[in-house]
């Protein structure tokens, strides 16, 4: 088969979950004898890397800018894909669904991975939230088939949009720390800090984490990864909330460093509440971290009984932090349980096989 993958920043993965998923799927398909085209953003890959002889990387034109870059890149990626004439076009992010219509007009079979509930993010204006809701609904019409990486997201699309999504989760690897010296390079010592590593956005609740960690008064460090260079209103509020025990370590793009930070933490704190199967949560589980997760259905679905849960009620997270800090050996087994859960439900080879099976099914449909 020939499969085009668009809607990400590109591969090799350096920037986020969609990119990692695109890279793993591409490598799997290429090893299985398929030909893959992946659209990349040229300014992020000045070195024009090569990955595999059966993976073609293309760098379509696009317009730089916060509002227009994603859509213009997807639009020109669609054109490039149509010219390449693939059997299947896989698009990440339902926000790109209007561009999928062009591919359908040309008779192409399109699959959209819809991601989570982007319209619920507070950072967007009312117009932005309306667009994301519209695009999510449109994806159920524009695509030949949609993919949901969470059962909760799939159920929502079925009940609210009367769609029939295919559930294929995100994946993770099992990781064991190779060297505590890597975390020391960012000023930390193994097993002396709590860690959180998601985008600094209100729906990820870093403000709640900082306040609760401060009130827990454990004497440990709370290391927060994320871009603080862009002084958004939310980032400014985080900087104002932080005390001397909170340490902002910036964006961590080097995968090995990020995994070592998770694996060497006393616990990984996960506050994401919008979206489906979260890559950062799965990564922490694969690293064997003790996970403290916000009690929402998405996190429960992924973590199960292999972690601890907190609510937004004042003192809920602080109490968990104190318990874990005072009795780390008592909760050490949760990390092993989390790794076993990843091995059972979220292995990358199984995830990629499900994508391949779906591609064959869609290709052979009349």
Sine and cosine of phi, psi and omega as CSV:
sin_phi,cos_phi,sin_psi,cos_psi,sin_omega,cos_omega
0.00,0.00,0.35,-0.94,0.15,-0.99
-0.91,-0.41,0.85,-0.52,-0.06,-1.00
-0.83,-0.56,0.80,-0.60,0.09,-1.00
-0.98,-0.20,0.70,-0.71,0.00,-1.00
-0.86,-0.51,0.87,-0.49,-0.02,-1.00
-0.71,-0.71,0.17,-0.98,0.03,-1.00
0.99,-0.13,0.08,1.00,0.07,-1.00
-0.90,-0.43,0.09,-1.00,0.07,-1.00
-0.96,0.26,-0.39,0.92,0.04,-1.00
0.78,-0.63,0.04,-1.00,0.04,-1.00
-0.77,-0.64,0.42,-0.91,0.03,1.00
-0.86,0.52,0.52,-0.86,-0.08,-1.00
-0.93,0.37,0.83,-0.56,0.03,-1.00
-0.72,-0.69,-0.12,0.99,-0.25,-0.97
-0.79,-0.62,-0.35,0.94,-0.05,-1.00
0.03,-1.00,-0.14,-0.99,-0.10,-1.00
-0.93,0.38,-0.69,0.73,0.02,-1.00
-0.85,0.52,-0.66,0.75,-0.03,-1.00
-0.91,0.41,-0.66,0.75,0.04,-1.00
-0.89,0.45,-0.68,0.73,0.01,-1.00
-0.89,0.46,-0.70,0.71,0.02,-1.00
-0.88,0.48,-0.65,0.76,-0.01,-1.00
-0.92,0.40,-0.72,0.69,-0.04,-1.00
-0.91,0.41,-0.67,0.75,0.03,-1.00
-0.89,0.45,-0.70,0.72,-0.02,-1.00
-0.87,0.50,-0.73,0.68,-0.02,-1.00
-0.90,0.45,-0.67,0.74,0.01,-1.00
-0.89,0.46,-0.74,0.68,-0.02,-1.00
-0.90,0.44,-0.66,0.75,0.00,-1.00
-0.89,0.45,-0.65,0.76,0.03,-1.00
-0.92,0.40,-0.41,0.91,0.01,-1.00
-1.00,-0.01,0.11,0.99,0.09,-1.00
1.00,-0.05,0.11,0.99,0.04,-1.00
-1.00,0.05,0.32,-0.95,0.08,-1.00
-0.96,-0.28,0.71,-0.70,-0.12,-0.99
-0.78,-0.62,0.68,-0.73,0.12,-0.99
-0.90,-0.44,0.82,-0.58,0.02,-1.00
-0.85,-0.52,0.81,-0.58,0.04,-1.00
-1.00,0.10,0.78,-0.63,-0.04,-1.00
-0.84,-0.54,0.40,-0.92,0.07,-1.00
-1.00,0.04,0.88,-0.48,-0.20,-0.98
-0.87,0.49,-0.57,0.82,-0.06,-1.00
-0.95,0.32,-0.30,0.96,0.03,-1.00
-1.00,0.03,-0.25,0.97,-0.04,-1.00
-0.76,-0.65,0.90,0.44,0.00,-1.00
-0.91,0.43,-0.38,0.92,-0.02,-1.00
-0.99,0.13,-0.16,0.99,0.00,-1.00
0.73,0.68,0.92,0.40,-0.07,-1.00
-0.93,0.37,0.34,-0.94,0.11,-0.99
-0.91,-0.42,0.64,-0.77,-0.07,-1.00
-0.91,-0.42,-0.80,0.60,-0.10,-0.99
-0.42,-0.91,0.53,-0.85,-0.05,-1.00
-0.88,0.47,-0.44,0.90,0.00,-1.00
-0.99,-0.14,0.14,0.99,0.09,-1.00
-0.92,-0.39,0.92,-0.40,0.00,-1.00
-0.99,-0.16,0.83,-0.55,0.05,-1.00
-0.99,-0.16,0.78,-0.63,0.03,-1.00
-0.86,-0.51,0.39,-0.92,-0.12,-0.99
-0.75,-0.66,0.97,0.25,-0.06,-1.00
-0.90,0.44,0.37,-0.93,0.11,-0.99
-0.90,0.44,0.52,-0.86,0.15,-0.99
-0.36,-0.93,0.23,-0.97,-0.03,-1.00
-0.98,-0.20,0.83,-0.56,-0.01,-1.00
-0.95,0.32,0.61,-0.79,0.02,-1.00
0.51,-0.86,0.55,-0.84,-0.10,-0.99
-0.85,0.53,-0.68,0.73,-0.11,-0.99
-1.00,0.06,-0.50,0.86,-0.18,-0.98
-0.97,-0.24,-0.31,0.95,-0.17,-0.99
-0.87,0.48,-0.77,0.64,-0.05,-1.00
-0.87,0.49,-0.72,0.70,-0.09,-1.00
-0.94,0.33,-0.65,0.76,0.00,-1.00
-0.93,0.37,-0.60,0.80,0.03,-1.00
-0.91,0.42,-0.67,0.74,0.02,-1.00
-0.91,0.42,-0.65,0.76,-0.01,-1.00
-0.87,0.50,-0.78,0.63,-0.02,-1.00
-0.95,0.30,-0.43,0.90,0.10,-0.99
-0.92,0.38,-0.61,0.79,0.07,-1.00
-0.87,0.49,-0.72,0.69,0.02,-1.00
-0.86,0.51,-0.72,0.70,0.01,-1.00
-0.88,0.47,-0.62,0.79,-0.01,-1.00
-0.92,0.39,-0.68,0.73,0.00,-1.00
-0.87,0.50,-0.66,0.75,0.03,-1.00
-0.89,0.45,-0.61,0.79,0.01,-1.00
-0.94,0.34,-0.38,0.92,0.08,-1.00
0.89,0.46,0.89,0.46,0.00,-1.00
-0.99,0.16,0.28,-0.96,0.13,-0.99
-0.97,0.24,-0.58,0.81,-0.05,-1.00
-0.68,-0.73,0.64,-0.77,0.19,-0.98
-0.92,-0.39,0.86,-0.50,0.06,-1.00
-0.98,-0.19,0.86,-0.51,0.00,-1.00
-0.92,-0.39,0.77,-0.64,0.09,-1.00
-1.00,-0.07,0.70,-0.71,0.10,-1.00
1.00,0.02,0.89,-0.46,-0.01,-1.00
-0.89,0.45,-0.35,0.94,0.04,-1.00
-0.87,0.50,-0.36,0.93,0.00,-1.00
-1.00,0.02,0.09,1.00,-0.11,-0.99
-0.87,0.49,-0.56,0.83,0.04,-1.00
-0.86,0.52,-0.58,0.82,0.01,-1.00
-0.95,0.32,-0.37,0.93,0.02,-1.00
-0.92,0.40,-0.43,0.91,-0.01,-1.00
-0.88,0.48,-0.58,0.81,0.01,-1.00
-0.88,0.47,-0.66,0.75,0.01,-1.00
-0.92,0.40,-0.61,0.79,0.02,-1.00
-0.92,0.38,-0.59,0.81,0.03,-1.00
-0.87,0.50,-0.57,0.82,0.02,-1.00
-1.00,0.05,0.21,0.98,0.11,-0.99
0.99,0.14,0.25,0.97,-0.02,-1.00
-1.00,0.07,0.53,-0.85,0.08,-1.00
-1.00,0.00,0.83,-0.57,-0.14,-0.99
-0.85,-0.52,0.74,-0.68,0.10,-1.00
-0.89,-0.45,0.75,-0.66,0.01,-1.00
-0.90,-0.44,0.82,-0.57,0.20,-0.98
-1.00,0.09,0.93,-0.36,-0.22,-0.97
-0.98,0.19,-0.24,0.97,-0.04,-1.00
0.92,0.40,-0.53,-0.85,-0.09,-1.00
-0.98,-0.20,-0.55,-0.84,-0.09,-1.00
-0.98,-0.21,0.96,0.26,-0.09,-1.00
-0.87,0.49,-0.50,0.87,-0.05,-1.00
-0.94,0.35,-0.17,0.99,0.01,-1.00
-1.00,-0.04,-0.05,1.00,-0.01,-1.00
-0.97,0.25,0.75,-0.66,-0.07,-1.00
-0.95,0.33,-0.30,0.96,-0.05,-1.00
-0.94,0.34,-0.33,0.94,-0.05,-1.00
-1.00,0.07,0.51,-0.86,0.09,-1.00
-0.95,0.32,0.24,-0.97,0.07,-1.00
-0.81,0.58,-0.62,0.79,0.03,-1.00
-0.91,0.42,-0.65,0.76,0.02,-1.00
-0.90,0.44,-0.70,0.72,0.00,-1.00
-0.90,0.44,-0.62,0.78,0.04,-1.00
-0.89,0.45,-0.66,0.75,0.01,-1.00
-0.89,0.46,-0.72,0.69,-0.04,-1.00
-0.90,0.43,-0.58,0.81,0.05,-1.00
-0.92,0.38,-0.70,0.71,0.04,-1.00
-0.87,0.50,-0.71,0.71,-0.03,-1.00
-0.90,0.43,-0.57,0.82,0.03,-1.00
-0.92,0.40,-0.66,0.75,0.06,-1.00
-0.92,0.40,-0.68,0.73,-0.01,-1.00
-0.88,0.47,-0.55,0.83,-0.02,-1.00
-0.86,0.51,-0.51,0.86,-0.01,-1.00
-0.95,0.31,-0.31,0.95,0.02,-1.00
-0.98,-0.19,-0.65,0.76,-0.10,-0.99
-0.96,0.28,-0.48,0.88,-0.08,-1.00
-1.00,-0.03,0.49,-0.87,0.17,-0.99
-0.92,0.39,-0.61,0.79,0.04,-1.00
-0.43,-0.90,0.56,-0.83,0.10,-1.00
-0.93,-0.36,0.47,-0.88,0.03,-1.00
-0.91,-0.42,0.70,-0.72,0.14,-0.99
-0.90,-0.44,0.75,-0.66,-0.03,-1.00
-1.00,0.02,0.12,0.99,0.01,-1.00
-0.64,-0.77,0.64,-0.77,0.06,-1.00
-0.90,0.43,-0.57,0.82,0.01,-1.00
-0.91,0.42,-0.65,0.76,0.05,-1.00
-0.92,0.40,-0.68,0.73,0.02,-1.00
-0.86,0.51,-0.69,0.73,0.01,-1.00
-0.89,0.45,-0.63,0.78,0.01,-1.00
-0.89,0.46,-0.73,0.69,0.00,-1.00
-0.89,0.45,-0.57,0.82,0.03,-1.00
-0.93,0.36,-0.72,0.70,-0.12,-0.99
-0.98,0.20,-0.60,0.80,-0.08,-1.00
-1.00,-0.07,-0.60,0.80,-0.09,-1.00
-0.94,-0.35,0.00,1.00,0.00,-1.00
0.81,0.58,0.64,0.77,0.01,-1.00
-0.99,-0.16,0.10,-0.99,0.02,-1.00
-0.76,-0.65,0.95,0.31,-0.05,-1.00
-0.95,0.30,0.40,-0.92,0.14,-0.99
-0.99,-0.10,0.76,-0.65,0.03,-1.00
-1.00,0.06,0.90,-0.43,0.15,-0.99
-0.71,-0.70,0.91,-0.42,-0.08,-1.00
-0.97,0.26,0.12,-0.99,0.17,-0.99
-0.98,0.21,0.21,-0.98,-0.03,-1.00
-0.87,-0.50,0.13,-0.99,0.05,-1.00
-0.43,-0.90,0.34,-0.94,0.06,-1.00
-0.95,-0.30,0.43,-0.90,0.14,-0.99
-0.99,0.11,0.77,-0.64,-0.08,-1.00
-0.73,-0.69,0.70,-0.72,0.10,-0.99
-0.86,-0.52,0.69,-0.72,-0.05,-1.00
-0.84,0.55,0.72,-0.70,0.01,-1.00
-0.98,-0.21,-0.46,0.89,-0.03,-1.00
-0.30,-0.95,0.86,-0.51,0.06,-1.00
-0.94,0.33,-0.19,0.98,-0.02,-1.00
-0.92,0.40,-0.41,0.91,-0.01,-1.00
-0.91,0.41,-0.67,0.74,0.01,-1.00
-0.95,0.31,-0.45,0.90,0.04,-1.00
-0.92,0.40,-0.44,0.90,0.03,-1.00
-0.92,0.39,-0.37,0.93,0.07,-1.00
-0.98,-0.21,0.29,0.96,0.11,-0.99
1.00,0.08,0.36,0.93,-0.02,-1.00
-0.85,-0.52,0.32,-0.95,0.09,-1.00
-0.88,-0.47,0.64,-0.77,-0.04,-1.00
-0.81,0.59,0.66,-0.75,0.08,-1.00
0.86,0.51,0.53,0.85,0.08,-1.00
-0.82,-0.57,0.10,0.99,-0.12,-0.99
-0.60,-0.80,0.43,-0.90,0.21,-0.98
-0.99,-0.14,0.45,-0.89,-0.14,-0.99
-0.68,-0.73,0.57,-0.82,0.17,-0.99
-0.64,-0.77,0.71,-0.70,-0.06,-1.00
-0.63,-0.78,0.96,0.27,0.08,-1.00
-0.73,-0.68,0.17,-0.99,0.06,-1.00
-0.85,0.53,0.60,-0.80,-0.01,-1.00
-0.99,0.15,1.00,0.03,-0.03,-1.00
-0.69,-0.73,0.49,-0.87,-0.06,-1.00
-0.81,0.58,-0.61,0.79,-0.04,-1.00
-0.95,0.32,-0.16,0.99,0.05,-1.00
-0.99,-0.12,-0.08,1.00,0.23,-0.97
0.86,0.51,0.61,0.79,0.09,-1.00
-0.91,0.41,-0.47,0.88,0.04,-1.00
-0.89,0.45,-0.69,0.73,0.05,-1.00
-0.88,0.47,-0.70,0.72,-0.02,-1.00
-0.87,0.49,-0.71,0.70,-0.04,-1.00
-0.89,0.45,-0.71,0.71,0.01,-1.00
-0.89,0.46,-0.70,0.71,-0.03,-1.00
-0.94,0.35,-0.61,0.79,0.02,-1.00
-0.91,0.42,-0.64,0.76,0.03,-1.00
-0.88,0.47,-0.67,0.74,-0.02,-1.00
-0.96,0.28,-0.36,0.93,0.03,-1.00
-0.94,0.35,-0.49,0.87,0.08,-1.00
0.78,0.63,0.83,0.56,0.00,-1.00
-1.00,0.02,-0.31,0.95,-0.08,-1.00
1.00,0.07,-0.07,1.00,0.03,-1.00
-1.00,0.05,0.12,-0.99,0.05,-1.00
-0.99,-0.10,0.64,-0.77,0.17,-0.99
-0.96,-0.28,0.96,-0.29,-0.02,-1.00
-1.00,-0.01,0.82,-0.57,-0.05,-1.00
-0.88,-0.47,0.90,-0.44,0.07,-1.00
-1.00,-0.01,0.58,-0.82,0.00,-1.00
0.49,-0.87,0.38,-0.93,-0.10,-1.00
-0.98,0.19,0.93,-0.37,0.04,-1.00
-0.97,-0.26,0.12,0.99,0.00,-1.00
-0.95,0.32,-0.60,0.80,0.04,-1.00
-1.00,0.10,0.96,-0.29,-0.11,-0.99
-0.99,0.17,0.94,0.35,0.10,-1.00
-0.94,0.35,0.21,-0.98,0.03,-1.00
-0.85,0.53,-0.64,0.77,-0.02,-1.00
-0.94,0.35,-0.69,0.72,0.02,-1.00
-0.87,0.49,-0.67,0.75,0.04,-1.00
-0.87,0.50,-0.64,0.77,0.00,-1.00
-0.91,0.41,-0.59,0.81,0.03,-1.00
-0.91,0.41,-0.69,0.73,0.00,-1.00
-0.89,0.46,-0.58,0.82,0.02,-1.00
-0.95,0.30,-0.53,0.85,-0.01,-1.00
-0.97,0.25,-0.49,0.87,-0.16,-0.99
-0.91,0.41,0.66,-0.75,0.13,-0.99
-0.96,-0.27,-0.19,-0.98,-0.09,-1.00
-0.93,0.37,-0.26,0.97,0.01,-1.00
-1.00,-0.02,-0.11,0.99,0.06,-1.00
-0.99,-0.12,0.77,-0.63,-0.04,-1.00
-0.81,-0.59,0.89,-0.47,0.07,-1.00
-1.00,0.06,0.85,-0.52,-0.09,-1.00
-0.95,-0.31,0.16,0.99,0.07,-1.00
0.98,0.21,-0.06,-1.00,0.02,-1.00
-0.96,0.27,0.69,-0.72,0.03,-1.00
-0.92,-0.38,0.98,-0.21,-0.02,-1.00
-1.00,-0.08,-0.33,0.94,-0.02,-1.00
-0.99,0.17,0.90,-0.43,-0.14,-0.99
-0.84,0.54,-0.70,0.71,-0.04,-1.00
-0.87,0.50,-0.67,0.75,0.01,-1.00
-0.90,0.44,-0.69,0.73,-0.01,-1.00
-0.88,0.47,-0.69,0.72,0.00,-1.00
-0.91,0.42,-0.64,0.76,0.03,-1.00
-0.90,0.43,-0.61,0.79,0.04,-1.00
-0.89,0.45,-0.66,0.76,0.04,-1.00
-0.93,0.37,-0.73,0.68,-0.08,-1.00
-0.91,0.41,-0.51,0.86,-0.07,-1.00
-0.99,-0.12,0.10,1.00,0.02,-1.00
-0.99,0.15,0.40,-0.92,0.16,-0.99
-0.92,0.40,-0.65,0.76,0.06,-1.00
-0.35,-0.94,0.48,-0.87,0.09,-1.00
-0.98,-0.21,0.81,-0.59,-0.02,-1.00
-0.98,-0.20,0.84,-0.54,-0.09,-1.00
-0.87,-0.49,0.93,-0.37,-0.07,-1.00
-0.94,-0.34,0.16,0.99,-0.04,-1.00
-0.91,0.42,0.72,-0.70,-0.03,-1.00
-0.81,-0.59,-0.11,0.99,0.00,-1.00
-0.88,-0.48,0.76,-0.65,0.05,-1.00
0.91,-0.42,0.03,-1.00,-0.11,-0.99
-1.00,-0.07,-0.78,-0.63,-0.02,-1.00
-0.95,0.32,0.92,-0.39,-0.14,-0.99
-1.00,0.03,0.80,-0.60,-0.03,-1.00
-0.87,0.49,-0.61,0.79,-0.02,-1.00
-0.91,0.41,-0.63,0.78,0.04,-1.00
-0.91,0.42,-0.73,0.68,0.02,-1.00
-0.88,0.47,-0.64,0.77,0.02,-1.00
-0.88,0.48,-0.70,0.71,0.03,-1.00
-0.88,0.47,-0.64,0.77,0.04,-1.00
-0.90,0.44,-0.69,0.73,0.01,-1.00
-0.90,0.43,-0.45,0.89,0.02,-1.00
-0.99,0.12,-0.06,1.00,-0.01,-1.00
0.97,0.25,0.40,0.92,0.01,-1.00
-0.97,0.22,0.51,-0.86,0.20,-0.98
-0.97,0.26,0.87,-0.50,-0.11,-0.99
-0.96,-0.26,0.77,-0.64,0.16,-0.99
-0.95,-0.31,0.92,-0.40,-0.15,-0.99
-0.86,-0.51,0.58,-0.82,0.11,-0.99
-0.89,0.46,0.69,-0.73,-0.12,-0.99
-0.99,0.14,0.99,0.13,0.13,-0.99
-0.79,-0.62,0.32,-0.95,-0.14,-0.99
-0.88,0.48,-0.57,0.82,0.01,-1.00
-0.88,0.48,-0.72,0.70,-0.03,-1.00
-0.94,0.33,-0.61,0.79,0.06,-1.00
-0.88,0.48,-0.65,0.76,-0.02,-1.00
-0.87,0.49,-0.67,0.74,-0.07,-1.00
-0.99,0.15,-0.75,0.67,-0.14,-0.99
-0.99,0.12,-0.50,0.87,-0.01,-1.00
0.85,0.52,-0.72,-0.70,0.00,-1.00
-0.99,-0.13,0.33,0.94,-0.05,-1.00
-0.99,-0.12,0.37,0.93,0.02,-1.00
-0.34,-0.94,-0.09,-1.00,0.01,-1.00
-0.90,-0.43,0.49,-0.87,-0.10,-1.00
-0.84,-0.54,0.56,-0.83,0.08,-1.00
-0.76,-0.65,0.32,-0.95,0.06,-1.00
-0.93,-0.38,-0.03,-1.00,0.04,-1.00
-1.00,0.10,-0.01,1.00,0.03,-1.00
-0.90,0.43,0.68,-0.73,-0.03,-1.00
-0.83,0.56,0.79,-0.61,0.04,-1.00
1.00,-0.07,-0.25,0.97,-0.05,-1.00
-0.89,0.46,-0.80,0.60,0.00,-1.00
-0.94,0.34,-0.63,0.78,-0.01,-1.00
-0.85,0.53,-0.65,0.76,0.01,-1.00
-0.91,0.42,-0.67,0.74,0.04,-1.00
-0.89,0.46,-0.70,0.72,0.00,-1.00
-0.86,0.52,-0.70,0.72,0.02,-1.00
-0.89,0.46,-0.70,0.71,-0.01,-1.00
-0.87,0.50,-0.72,0.69,-0.04,-1.00
-0.93,0.36,-0.63,0.77,-0.01,-1.00
-0.91,0.41,-0.59,0.81,-0.03,-1.00
-0.99,0.14,-0.43,0.90,-0.05,-1.00
-0.70,-0.71,0.87,0.49,-0.07,-1.00
-0.87,0.49,-0.56,0.83,-0.01,-1.00
-0.92,0.38,-0.47,0.88,-0.01,-1.00
-0.91,0.41,-0.52,0.86,-0.08,-1.00
-0.96,-0.29,0.07,1.00,-0.04,-1.00
-0.88,0.48,-0.52,0.85,-0.03,-1.00
-0.92,0.40,-0.35,0.94,0.00,-1.00
-0.90,0.43,-0.58,0.82,0.02,-1.00
-0.89,0.46,-0.66,0.75,0.03,-1.00
-0.91,0.41,-0.65,0.76,0.05,-1.00
-0.88,0.47,-0.63,0.78,0.00,-1.00
-0.90,0.43,-0.67,0.74,0.04,-1.00
-0.89,0.45,-0.65,0.76,0.03,-1.00
-0.90,0.44,-0.57,0.82,0.02,-1.00
-0.93,0.36,-0.64,0.77,0.08,-1.00
-0.88,0.47,-0.72,0.70,-0.02,-1.00
-0.88,0.48,-0.53,0.85,-0.05,-1.00
-0.99,0.13,-0.63,0.78,-0.17,-0.99
-0.88,-0.47,-0.32,0.95,-0.21,-0.98
-0.76,-0.65,0.52,0.86,0.05,-1.00
-0.94,0.33,0.68,-0.73,-0.05,-1.00
-0.88,0.47,-0.62,0.79,-0.03,-1.00
-0.90,0.45,-0.59,0.81,0.04,-1.00
-0.94,0.33,-0.64,0.77,0.03,-1.00
-0.87,0.49,-0.73,0.68,-0.03,-1.00
-0.91,0.41,-0.58,0.81,0.03,-1.00
-0.90,0.43,-0.60,0.80,0.03,-1.00
-0.91,0.42,-0.61,0.79,0.08,-1.00
-0.90,0.44,-0.72,0.69,-0.01,-1.00
-0.87,0.49,-0.69,0.72,0.02,-1.00
-0.86,0.51,-0.67,0.74,0.01,-1.00
-0.91,0.41,-0.66,0.75,0.02,-1.00
-0.86,0.52,-0.71,0.71,0.03,-1.00
-0.88,0.48,-0.69,0.73,-0.01,-1.00
-0.87,0.48,-0.74,0.67,-0.02,-1.00
-0.92,0.39,-0.65,0.76,0.00,-1.00
-0.87,0.50,-0.61,0.79,-0.09,-1.00
-1.00,0.05,-0.09,1.00,0.02,-1.00
-0.96,0.29,0.62,-0.78,0.03,-1.00
-0.97,0.23,0.00,0.00,0.00,0.00
